[in-house]
């Protein structure tokens, strides 16, 4: 009887790991997201807009379509600068030339599309301020040069954890407080 219960429990745990593990792997502390709402000049949302984010440095693209409420979300983006293009029939194509996304943050980029032929293009050259309003998550990227230049007296590499804003680490034990 005990053997039968163990086999049942082991099978259940294995099944749950197979089902839930991919969702857990999709979360990453080294990526960011881009989200926003696309609307027309009157403020009405536009569903079905093709939103394409192209990494400026590597030319890799990610494409999504806005849902029925005009909202789009591009998760798991590398924290680099992107060129973002909005296109849909009946409206001029709009492009933001340099949107920088920051690690662990969701950058919000809302766009109003002008009525016109899709062959006409509106390019926005302004810099978008990245203010994190979605969550209270803090994150930063620490470059290798900054790490090698640190005076780590105790040779405890976990002292690097205290570098981001808002993080306090005990220097002797490297325990977050």
N, C-alpha and C positions, 0 to 999 in steps of 0.2 A: 504494500500500500504506500509506504513511504517513498519507494522508488518511482512509483507512478506519479505521485505528487511532484517530486523533484523534476521529472521529465516534463511534466506539464508546465511548471514554473520556468524551467530553462527555455522551453519553446516559446512561451509568452514573452520573456525578456528578449530573446533573439528577434522575434517578430517586431517588437516595439523599437528596438535599435535600428532595424532595417528601415522601418517606416519613418522614424523621426530623425535619424542621423543626417540625411541630406539637408534638412532644414537647419540643423545646428552648424553644419559646415558652411552654410551660406552667410553666416554672421562673421564679420571680420573687423578687428580694431585697426586695420591698416587701410581701410577703404572709406569712401564717402558716398554721398548721394546728391542728385540734382532733382528737384521737384518744383512744381509750379502749376499755374492755371493759365490757360490761353483763352482770351476773350476778344470780342469785336470792339469797335470804338464806343458803342453804347453800353458796354459792360456785360453783354450777354455772352455766356460761355460757348465755346466752339468745340463740339466733339469731333473726333476723327482727324485731328491735326497730326501730321507726321513730325515728330521731334527727333532730330538727329544731332547727337553730340559727337564731335570729332576731336580727339586729343591732338593738340597742335604739334607736340613734339614727335609723336609716333604715327600720326594719321590713322589711328584705329578709330572705328566708329561704333556707336551703339544707337539703335533706333527703337523708339516706342511710339505708340499712338495714344492721344488723349482719350479718356473714357467719356461717358455720356455727360459728366459734369465738367468737362473741359480740363481735367486734372491729368498730369503725367508724372511719372516717377522713374528715374534711372538710378537703381541701387547698385552698390558694389563697383563704384567708379574709382579708378586710381586717382590720388590727390594731385592733379596737375591742371594745367590750363586747357580749356576746351573752347571750340567754336561750335555754337549751338544754332541750328537752323530749324525754322518752323514753316511748314508748307501744307496747304490745303486748297482745294479748288474753290474759286470765288474770292480769294484773298491774295494780297501781295505776299510773296515769300519774305520772311524776316530772318535776319541773322545777327547774332551777337558774336562779335569777333574774339573776345577774350574773357571767358568766365573761369575763374579759378575756384576749384573746390578744395576744401580743407579736410584733412583726415578726421574721421569719426563724426563729421558734421553733415547735415543736410542743407545744401545751399538752395535757397528759394529764388527762382527766376520766373516771375510772372510776365506774360507778353500780351500786348494788345496788337492784333493784326488789322491792317488797313484793308478796306474793300478794294478790289482791283483784280487785274489779271495775274495769274500765278507767275507769268514770265517777268513781271516787274518785281524787283527785289529791293527791300529796305535793309540796309546794313547799319547796325548800331555800334558805334565805336566807343561808347562810354564805358567806364569801369563800374561794375556792380559791386556795392558794398556787401560783403558777406557777413551777415549778422545771424547768428544761430538763435532761432526762436522756437524750433521744434522740440528740442530736448535740452537738458542741462548737462549733457555729456561734454567733457573737455578732452581734447586730444592735440597732440603736436608731433611733428616729425623731427627727430634728432639725427642730424647728419653725422657720419663717421668722423669727420674732422673735429667736431665739437666733443665727441666722446674721447678721442685720443688726446685732446688738449686738456682734459679734466685732470686735476691733481687728486687722484684717488689714493689717499694716504693708507687706507686700510685694504686696498686692492679688492674691494668689494664692488663688483660691477653693478650690483643692484642699486647703488647710489644714483645711477642715471635716472631711476624712476622718479626722483624728486625734481627733475628739470621742468616738467610742464607747469604752467600757471595753475595755482589752486591746489597743488599737491605738496604735502609736507611729509618728509621721510626722516626717520631717526637715523642719523649718519652712522651709528655704531652697529645697529642691527638691520638697517634697511627695511624697517617695518613701517608700512603706511599708517599715518595717524589721521 
